[in-house]
Amino acid sequence: MNSEATGHTETATATATSTATGASTATATSTTATGASTASAASTASGASTASGAATSMGTGANLRALRGHNAALVLDLLRRAAVGGAEGVSRPELAARTGLTPQAVSKIVARLRGDGLVADAGRRASTGGKPATVLRLVPGAGYAVGLHLDRDALTAVLADLTGAVVAERRAPLDFGAGADAVVAAAVDEVRALAGGGGSTGPYGPAPEAAPPAVLGVGVALPGPLDHEAGVLHRVTGFPEWDGYPLRDALAARLGLPVAVDKDTNAAALGLALGGAAESFAYLHLGTGLGAGLVLGGDLHRGARTGAGEFGHQVLSLDGPPCGCGDRGCVEALCLAAVARGDLDEAARVLGTAAGNLVALLDIDLVLLGGRTVFAAEDLFVRGVGAVVSGRTRREGSRTPVGVLGAPGGDRGVAEGAAQLVLAPLFGRARVAFPAFSRQSDLTTNRT
């Protein structure tokens, strides 16, 4: 099973899923989408990656570099969670207690992270006795990630800081059928506009810095199927000409930045998991197509060939209408046909039937619904899908209801999740999916 960690055990002996620490972020303060820095900070996230882009994970024969990187990621993640939760910060003694690291190790890690501009003092906390403790905080603007959602007919791009907060957004029409050159050119233009501090078509305005922000990398989410580790597209439903196209490498060559590519549903599910949606859930995305992102036991489940979640192509009707995948009666074809004729109640019923199959198969806690079609009639879909799933679980004797809700984040959720493809590995919260980067720095791997 190829699963991607969205959480980790906070002990000094915990197994590292990534050697990414983001420790050399300060070396990339001049990075833009149009020119790579001397040592891209996101390339440090790929310090454990092979040239083919597969991330190495820390197992029994783990080396000291991986453990050092993992320990720094533990500290960074605690500071990130404090920032997201609105806490004033975390003291060194608290960091040591919650990570299982020694106070000396924590002090050494913090000193390095402060030197790299990732961590700063946030004042002193009142003490009941002894010296007041210095409180530390993550510096959100020390690095940014671009998240791109390439849909079949539209593009959404966001610029997110280290906490995942969106500071700029752009939207543009897109014709996925126009071919690789046109789509890549449009994506590159939007990334450069955001990375250069360009304006936004959303409510955010330009990026907050006068100088171009330090862009760590670009996460790209689009319809599958695709090979996440190689960054290569497969036969995207309705667009067979994309089969075998190396999108990750094409974008990286144009941008001079590390690029990670994933399915839109997986990116959204990763973002939702990091937000604490549930331990096990399915994210169902109904827009121009239909797919699922699966989080099982806290991990984003990809499958042996990173192809899990092709939910839209389960067959519900053997003699149903033809589907773009070449089969007949797929749930995607049935749902889209119902939407096209304006029968949203039927679309919700079909979606609920397929969701009930998924719940019965995987025994998940929650179903989250997203995608433009859902958000255009969210209450109807939540009620309709929920009724079918509830009836199914009752008939099977389940005593615990399975929740069906609209996914938080609205129609920007996929783009935000795409940014997390870059950010999450810096905090040890996901596997690295970058290839080895030519201007890679040794700062992260060689320092404690």
PLY file of the C-alpha trace (Angstrom):
ply
format ascii 1.0
element vertex 448
property float x
property float y
property float z
element edge 447
property int vertex1
property int vertex2
end_header
0.00 0.00 0.00
1.35 3.36 -1.01
0.01 5.78 1.57
1.11 9.28 2.31
1.47 10.31 5.92
-0.58 13.28 7.05
0.45 12.91 10.68
3.40 11.60 12.63
4.36 10.31 16.05
6.06 12.98 18.11
8.96 11.06 19.56
12.65 11.22 18.93
12.64 7.64 17.67
9.68 8.06 15.34
10.07 6.74 11.81
10.62 9.56 9.37
8.38 9.68 6.32
10.37 12.54 4.87
13.70 14.20 5.38
12.22 17.54 4.44
12.70 20.24 7.01
12.58 23.42 5.02
15.73 24.38 6.89
17.36 26.21 4.03
14.35 28.34 3.22
16.39 31.43 3.94
18.67 30.57 1.05
15.79 31.00 -1.38
14.52 34.43 -0.44
15.12 35.63 -3.96
13.43 32.69 -5.66
10.80 33.56 -8.23
8.91 31.53 -10.72
10.98 32.99 -13.51
14.42 32.29 -12.10
15.66 29.65 -9.69
17.67 30.61 -6.64
21.15 29.31 -5.95
19.61 26.73 -3.62
15.86 26.35 -3.86
14.30 25.79 -0.47
11.82 23.36 -1.89
14.66 21.36 -3.32
15.69 20.64 0.25
12.35 18.93 0.58
13.55 16.58 -2.11
16.78 15.78 -0.34
15.53 12.23 0.16
14.19 11.85 -3.36
15.73 9.76 -6.07
16.25 11.10 -9.55
13.02 9.43 -10.60
11.12 11.43 -8.00
10.33 8.60 -5.60
10.78 9.68 -2.00
12.98 7.62 0.24
11.50 7.00 3.65
13.29 6.32 6.87
13.15 2.63 7.74
15.22 0.34 9.87
18.49 1.31 8.26
17.81 5.01 8.43
20.78 7.32 8.35
21.48 10.14 10.77
20.70 12.80 8.16
17.12 11.55 7.83
16.62 11.49 11.59
18.01 15.01 11.95
15.69 16.26 9.24
12.75 14.49 10.82
13.44 16.02 14.23
13.53 19.53 12.76
10.26 18.77 10.94
8.68 17.78 14.27
9.61 21.14 15.75
8.44 23.07 12.70
5.12 21.25 12.64
4.37 22.05 16.29
5.07 25.72 15.56
2.92 25.55 12.41
-0.01 24.06 14.31
0.31 26.71 17.00
0.21 29.43 14.32
-2.81 27.90 12.58
-4.60 27.50 15.92
-4.00 31.12 16.91
-1.72 30.29 19.86
0.91 32.80 20.91
3.67 30.29 20.27
5.51 27.40 21.87
8.39 27.48 24.34
11.52 25.33 24.10
10.54 23.20 27.13
7.15 22.55 25.51
8.80 21.59 22.25
11.06 19.13 24.07
8.15 17.61 26.01
5.90 17.23 22.97
8.54 15.85 20.58
10.42 13.63 23.02
13.67 15.35 22.04
16.21 16.47 24.61
16.25 20.17 25.54
19.75 20.40 24.06
18.58 18.97 20.73
15.62 21.35 20.65
17.85 24.34 21.36
20.20 23.37 18.55
17.36 22.86 16.07
15.70 26.14 17.07
18.99 28.03 16.69
19.35 26.75 13.14
15.73 27.46 12.24
16.03 30.98 13.63
19.18 31.52 11.60
17.31 30.40 8.48
14.52 32.89 9.19
11.85 30.23 9.78
11.41 30.82 13.51
11.34 34.00 15.59
10.79 34.98 19.22
7.21 35.83 20.12
7.90 37.32 23.55
8.08 35.81 27.01
5.46 33.87 28.89
4.74 34.74 32.50
6.19 32.18 34.89
4.93 31.00 38.27
8.53 30.61 39.34
11.93 30.87 37.78
12.89 32.59 34.56
10.04 33.45 32.14
10.12 31.16 29.09
10.77 32.59 25.65
7.92 31.74 23.30
8.77 30.86 19.68
6.64 31.22 16.57
6.79 30.16 12.94
7.45 32.99 10.47
4.65 32.48 7.89
6.26 34.72 5.27
9.59 32.88 5.29
8.41 30.86 2.31
5.45 30.37 0.00
4.01 27.68 -2.23
1.93 28.04 -5.37
-1.06 25.73 -5.69
-2.50 25.20 -9.19
-5.83 23.55 -9.94
-6.02 22.71 -13.63
-9.59 21.74 -14.42
-10.86 20.80 -17.85
-12.10 24.34 -18.50
-10.69 26.58 -15.77
-7.51 27.34 -13.84
-7.29 28.44 -10.21
-3.94 29.46 -8.70
-3.18 30.43 -5.10
-0.10 31.64 -3.27
0.01 30.24 0.28
2.38 31.04 3.14
3.96 28.43 5.42
0.77 28.09 7.47
-1.22 27.35 4.33
-3.01 30.71 4.46
-3.80 32.08 0.99
-2.31 35.52 0.37
-3.07 35.84 -3.35
-5.30 34.14 -5.88
-5.77 34.14 -9.64
-8.36 32.56 -11.92
-8.45 32.12 -15.68
-10.32 30.09 -18.30
-8.54 26.99 -19.57
-9.09 24.61 -22.45
-7.60 21.27 -21.47
-8.26 20.04 -24.98
-6.07 22.76 -26.52
-3.01 20.57 -25.96
0.01 20.43 -23.70
1.81 23.51 -25.01
-1.18 25.81 -24.46
-2.01 24.43 -21.01
1.61 24.57 -19.79
1.97 28.14 -21.11
-1.19 29.24 -19.26
-0.02 27.58 -16.04
3.43 29.18 -16.28
1.89 32.62 -16.81
-0.27 32.31 -13.69
2.59 31.03 -11.53
4.84 33.86 -12.65
2.13 36.42 -11.96
1.68 35.14 -8.41
5.36 34.60 -7.68
6.19 38.08 -8.90
3.70 39.65 -6.48
1.01 40.01 -9.15
-2.58 40.94 -8.39
-5.48 38.66 -7.69
-8.88 38.14 -9.22
-10.12 37.10 -5.79
-10.56 39.19 -2.63
-6.91 39.15 -1.58
-4.99 41.63 -3.71
-1.26 41.30 -4.40
1.20 39.33 -2.33
2.14 41.31 0.77
5.83 41.80 0.01
7.33 44.45 -2.23
9.97 42.01 -3.42
8.94 38.69 -5.02
8.16 36.14 -2.32
10.39 33.13 -1.64
8.55 30.46 -3.62
9.47 26.97 -2.45
7.74 25.09 -5.23
4.56 24.53 -7.20
1.90 21.93 -6.50
-0.32 21.04 -9.45
-3.66 19.24 -9.11
-5.69 18.05 -12.09
-8.01 15.23 -13.16
-6.52 11.74 -13.18
-5.50 9.10 -13.67
-1.82 9.95 -13.40
1.45 8.76 -11.89
2.02 10.97 -8.87
5.61 9.89 -8.24
6.76 10.31 -11.85
4.60 13.38 -12.50
3.29 11.81 -15.71
-0.33 11.91 -16.86
-2.21 8.82 -17.96
-5.35 8.66 -20.08
-7.35 11.58 -18.61
-11.02 10.87 -19.27
-12.04 12.67 -22.45
-8.46 13.71 -23.27
-6.52 10.63 -24.39
-3.87 12.80 -26.06
-2.44 13.59 -22.61
-1.53 9.94 -21.99
2.18 9.74 -21.08
2.77 13.50 -20.93
5.51 14.43 -18.36
3.70 17.45 -16.92
5.88 17.78 -13.83
9.13 17.92 -15.76
7.67 20.24 -18.41
6.56 22.78 -15.81
9.75 22.48 -13.75
11.87 23.17 -16.84
9.89 26.31 -17.65
9.67 27.63 -14.09
13.05 26.68 -12.60
11.19 25.47 -9.51
10.42 22.06 -8.06
6.96 20.85 -9.11
4.73 18.15 -7.61
1.77 16.77 -9.59
-1.24 14.97 -8.16
-4.89 14.23 -8.81
-7.28 17.02 -7.86
-9.11 14.75 -5.43
-5.91 13.69 -3.64
-4.73 17.28 -3.27
-8.06 18.34 -1.78
-8.09 15.34 0.56
-4.54 16.12 1.73
-5.55 19.68 2.58
-8.65 18.48 4.43
-6.67 15.86 6.37
-4.13 18.47 7.49
-7.08 20.56 8.64
-8.21 17.68 10.87
-11.31 16.60 8.92
-11.37 13.02 10.27
-9.17 9.98 10.78
-10.75 8.16 7.83
-12.86 9.86 5.18
-13.59 10.11 1.48
-13.59 13.37 -0.45
-15.91 13.11 -3.48
-15.41 15.74 -6.16
-18.19 16.32 -8.70
-17.44 18.98 -11.27
-16.52 18.43 -14.89
-15.83 14.83 -13.81
-16.13 12.70 -10.68
-13.38 11.28 -8.48
-12.44 10.56 -4.88
-9.59 11.24 -2.49
-9.23 8.67 0.29
-7.77 9.22 3.75
-7.52 5.98 5.73
-6.20 5.87 9.28
-4.84 9.41 8.93
-2.95 8.63 5.70
-3.71 9.73 2.16
-4.17 6.43 0.35
-2.69 6.27 -3.15
-2.56 2.56 -3.90
0.33 0.51 -5.26
0.46 2.50 -8.51
-0.74 5.86 -7.06
-4.03 5.27 -8.89
-6.47 4.85 -5.99
-9.59 6.99 -5.98
-10.90 6.45 -9.53
-14.31 6.44 -7.88
-16.16 7.85 -10.89
-15.52 4.74 -12.96
-17.18 2.13 -10.80
-19.97 0.61 -12.89
-23.48 0.98 -11.45
-25.46 -0.01 -14.56
-24.12 -2.71 -16.87
-26.19 -1.45 -19.80
-25.97 2.23 -18.86
-24.82 5.12 -21.03
-21.28 5.06 -22.45
-18.58 6.77 -20.41
-15.56 8.64 -21.70
-13.36 5.99 -20.11
-14.66 3.42 -22.61
-16.95 1.54 -20.24
-20.72 1.81 -19.78
-22.84 2.80 -16.79
-20.06 4.42 -14.76
-21.23 6.54 -11.85
-19.55 9.57 -13.49
-21.52 9.11 -16.70
-24.78 8.63 -14.79
-24.19 11.68 -12.55
-23.13 14.00 -15.37
-26.08 12.89 -17.52
-28.50 13.70 -14.68
-26.85 17.09 -14.14
-27.03 17.86 -17.87
-30.78 17.32 -17.94
-31.24 19.38 -14.76
-32.18 16.47 -12.50
-29.95 17.21 -9.52
-32.01 15.01 -7.20
-31.21 12.02 -9.41
-27.54 13.04 -9.55
-27.46 13.13 -5.74
-29.19 9.73 -5.55
-26.67 8.14 -7.93
-23.76 9.76 -6.11
-25.20 8.56 -2.79
-25.46 5.00 -4.06
-21.81 5.00 -5.12
-20.81 6.68 -1.84
-22.69 3.98 0.07
-20.65 1.33 -1.75
-17.46 3.13 -0.72
-18.56 3.43 2.91
-19.44 -0.26 3.05
-16.13 -1.24 1.46
-13.81 0.93 3.54
-15.78 1.55 6.77
-14.93 5.25 6.76
-16.17 7.86 9.23
-17.11 10.71 6.94
-17.96 11.64 3.35
-17.08 15.17 2.22
-18.58 16.54 -0.99
-16.90 19.12 -3.22
-16.60 20.34 -6.77
-18.40 23.09 -8.65
-21.56 21.04 -9.27
-21.90 20.25 -5.57
-21.19 23.81 -4.45
-23.84 25.17 -6.85
-26.49 23.18 -4.90
-24.67 22.10 -1.74
-27.69 21.61 0.53
-29.43 19.44 -2.05
-26.41 17.19 -2.55
-25.65 16.90 1.17
-29.25 15.93 1.90
-29.58 13.59 -1.07
-26.29 11.77 -0.68
-26.71 11.70 3.10
-30.13 10.07 2.87
-28.86 7.24 0.66
-25.72 6.64 2.74
-27.72 6.72 5.98
-30.24 4.20 4.65
-27.43 1.90 3.54
-25.60 1.97 6.87
-28.83 1.41 8.82
-29.69 -1.65 6.74
-26.23 -3.03 7.43
-26.73 -2.64 11.17
-24.25 0.15 11.81
-24.79 1.89 15.14
-22.56 4.82 14.25
-23.88 7.18 11.57
-21.55 8.21 8.77
-21.54 11.97 8.30
-22.06 13.53 4.87
-21.02 17.19 4.66
-19.92 19.81 2.18
-16.14 20.12 2.13
-14.80 23.31 3.73
-12.81 25.64 1.52
-15.33 25.94 -1.30
-14.22 25.88 -4.90
-10.67 26.90 -3.92
-10.10 23.76 -1.86
-8.27 21.84 -4.60
-5.83 24.70 -5.26
-5.16 25.06 -1.53
-4.54 21.33 -1.30
-2.16 21.59 -4.25
-0.09 24.12 -2.30
0.11 21.57 0.52
1.85 19.16 -1.86
4.80 21.54 -1.42
4.30 22.67 2.18
3.29 19.48 3.99
6.63 17.67 3.45
8.47 20.59 5.07
6.65 19.73 8.30
6.95 15.95 7.97
3.24 15.69 7.19
3.43 14.09 3.74
5.78 12.25 1.45
8.08 14.21 -0.81
7.09 14.12 -4.48
9.79 16.28 -6.05
12.50 14.91 -8.31
16.13 15.61 -7.42
16.78 19.29 -8.14
19.99 20.32 -9.87
20.78 23.24 -7.58
20.17 21.27 -4.41
21.77 22.51 -1.22
23.40 20.30 1.39
22.32 22.62 4.16
19.39 20.53 5.32
20.90 17.08 5.17
24.27 17.94 6.65
23.13 19.96 9.61
21.60 18.71 12.84
0 1
1 2
2 3
3 4
4 5
5 6
6 7
7 8
8 9
9 10
10 11
11 12
12 13
13 14
14 15
15 16
16 17
17 18
18 19
19 20
20 21
21 22
22 23
23 24
24 25
25 26
26 27
27 28
28 29
29 30
30 31
31 32
32 33
33 34
34 35
35 36
36 37
37 38
38 39
39 40
40 41
41 42
42 43
43 44
44 45
45 46
46 47
47 48
48 49
49 50
50 51
51 52
52 53
53 54
54 55
55 56
56 57
57 58
58 59
59 60
60 61
61 62
62 63
63 64
64 65
65 66
66 67
67 68
68 69
69 70
70 71
71 72
72 73
73 74
74 75
75 76
76 77
77 78
78 79
79 80
80 81
81 82
82 83
83 84
84 85
85 86
86 87
87 88
88 89
89 90
90 91
91 92
92 93
93 94
94 95
95 96
96 97
97 98
98 99
99 100
100 101
101 102
102 103
103 104
104 105
105 106
106 107
107 108
108 109
109 110
110 111
111 112
112 113
113 114
114 115
115 116
116 117
117 118
118 119
119 120
120 121
121 122
122 123
123 124
124 125
125 126
126 127
127 128
128 129
129 130
130 131
131 132
132 133
133 134
134 135
135 136
136 137
137 138
138 139
139 140
140 141
141 142
142 143
143 144
144 145
145 146
146 147
147 148
148 149
149 150
150 151
151 152
152 153
153 154
154 155
155 156
156 157
157 158
158 159
159 160
160 161
161 162
162 163
163 164
164 165
165 166
166 167
167 168
168 169
169 170
170 171
171 172
172 173
173 174
174 175
175 176
176 177
177 178
178 179
179 180
180 181
181 182
182 183
183 184
184 185
185 186
186 187
187 188
188 189
189 190
190 191
191 192
192 193
193 194
194 195
195 196
196 197
197 198
198 199
199 200
200 201
201 202
202 203
203 204
204 205
205 206
206 207
207 208
208 209
209 210
210 211
211 212
212 213
213 214
214 215
215 216
216 217
217 218
218 219
219 220
220 221
221 222
222 223
223 224
224 225
225 226
226 227
227 228
228 229
229 230
230 231
231 232
232 233
233 234
234 235
235 236
236 237
237 238
238 239
239 240
240 241
241 242
242 243
243 244
244 245
245 246
246 247
247 248
248 249
249 250
250 251
251 252
252 253
253 254
254 255
255 256
256 257
257 258
258 259
259 260
260 261
261 262
262 263
263 264
264 265
265 266
266 267
267 268
268 269
269 270
270 271
271 272
272 273
273 274
274 275
275 276
276 277
277 278
278 279
279 280
280 281
281 282
282 283
283 284
284 285
285 286
286 287
287 288
288 289
289 290
290 291
291 292
292 293
293 294
294 295
295 296
296 297
297 298
298 299
299 300
300 301
301 302
302 303
303 304
304 305
305 306
306 307
307 308
308 309
309 310
310 311
311 312
312 313
313 314
314 315
315 316
316 317
317 318
318 319
319 320
320 321
321 322
322 323
323 324
324 325
325 326
326 327
327 328
328 329
329 330
330 331
331 332
332 333
333 334
334 335
335 336
336 337
337 338
338 339
339 340
340 341
341 342
342 343
343 344
344 345
345 346
346 347
347 348
348 349
349 350
350 351
351 352
352 353
353 354
354 355
355 356
356 357
357 358
358 359
359 360
360 361
361 362
362 363
363 364
364 365
365 366
366 367
367 368
368 369
369 370
370 371
371 372
372 373
373 374
374 375
375 376
376 377
377 378
378 379
379 380
380 381
381 382
382 383
383 384
384 385
385 386
386 387
387 388
388 389
389 390
390 391
391 392
392 393
393 394
394 395
395 396
396 397
397 398
398 399
399 400
400 401
401 402
402 403
403 404
404 405
405 406
406 407
407 408
408 409
409 410
410 411
411 412
412 413
413 414
414 415
415 416
416 417
417 418
418 419
419 420
420 421
421 422
422 423
423 424
424 425
425 426
426 427
427 428
428 429
429 430
430 431
431 432
432 433
433 434
434 435
435 436
436 437
437 438
438 439
439 440
440 441
441 442
442 443
443 444
444 445
445 446
446 447
